[in-house]
Amino acid sequence: MGELTDILKALSTYGTPLIIVAIILFFAVKIGNIFVDDFRHRRMSRNHDAFAELRSRLGATINAILERAVLRTRADRAFIFEFHNGSKSVGGLPFLKMTNTYEAFGEGARTEMHKRADMPFHLYQRFVDAVYENDFIVMDVDNRTDRFTQFEYETLIQRDVLLTIRVKITDINRKVIGHAGVDYCLKRPDATTVEDAVRVLRGVAAEVGSLLSVNESEGNLREKP
């Protein structure tokens, strides 16, 4: 009973100062968190602006590479796809997507880049697996194999593509981050042209892979799980 009395006396004597100190500490922590969050936001904003500027400069170089590729492969369109994190499934698991980020096209062809963004991997699973497992792939709508799905061939037909070639792109750590490709829409290439186009695309993939490796540090590109 005496201990309880002593505690009550202590609270009576020091209770108000303790409450004031607690309130001051509470608001000090809150204000400190605000300053920390503001600092982080400013730093992320500066990093984002610097990164966007760098990507803009890289874009001009990559576009020039693709323009040369159109001429050298006699293709109607040359492009780059980058793999990236998508949203999450119903179960909460992340799934990947791919987006056409760069493009060049020749006379008579049309741009498609704006229509080929955030494409889910699972809709093109065999195609994506083939890109990962091989140096290159060739898809001809008139010479189909079971390697790809009917959906993937029909997608080419809807885009008026007769034949497409894709070569995987890896970063400086040999991680697959996308693919380079060319489409033939107006005229189907012969075997020699296809062989030459594969060689050209391998060079394009090597150049672009080195340029895009800078994006890896920002966490925008991810390896296939």
Sequence and secondary structure as in RCSB ss.txt:
>XXXX:A:sequence
MGELTDILKALSTYGTPLIIVAIILFFAVKIGNIFVDDFRHRRMSRNHDAFAELRSRLGATINAILERAVLRTRA
DRAFIFEFHNGSKSVGGLPFLKMTNTYEAFGEGARTEMHKRADMPFHLYQRFVDAVYENDFIVMDVDNRTDRFTQ
FEYETLIQRDVLLTIRVKITDINRKVIGHAGVDYCLKRPDATTVEDAVRVLRGVAAEVGSLLSVNESEGNLREKP
>XXXX:A:secstr
 HHHHHHHHHHHHHHHHHHHHHHHHHHHHHHHHHHHHHHHHHHHHHHHHHHHHHHHHHHHHHHHHHHHHHHHHT 
SEEEEEEEEEEEE TTS EEEEEEEEEEEE TT    GGGS SEEGGGGHHHHHHHHHSSEEEEETTS  TTS H
HHHHHHHHTT SEEEEEEEE TTS EEEEEEEEE SS   HHHHHHHHHHHHHHHHHHHHHHGGGGGGT      
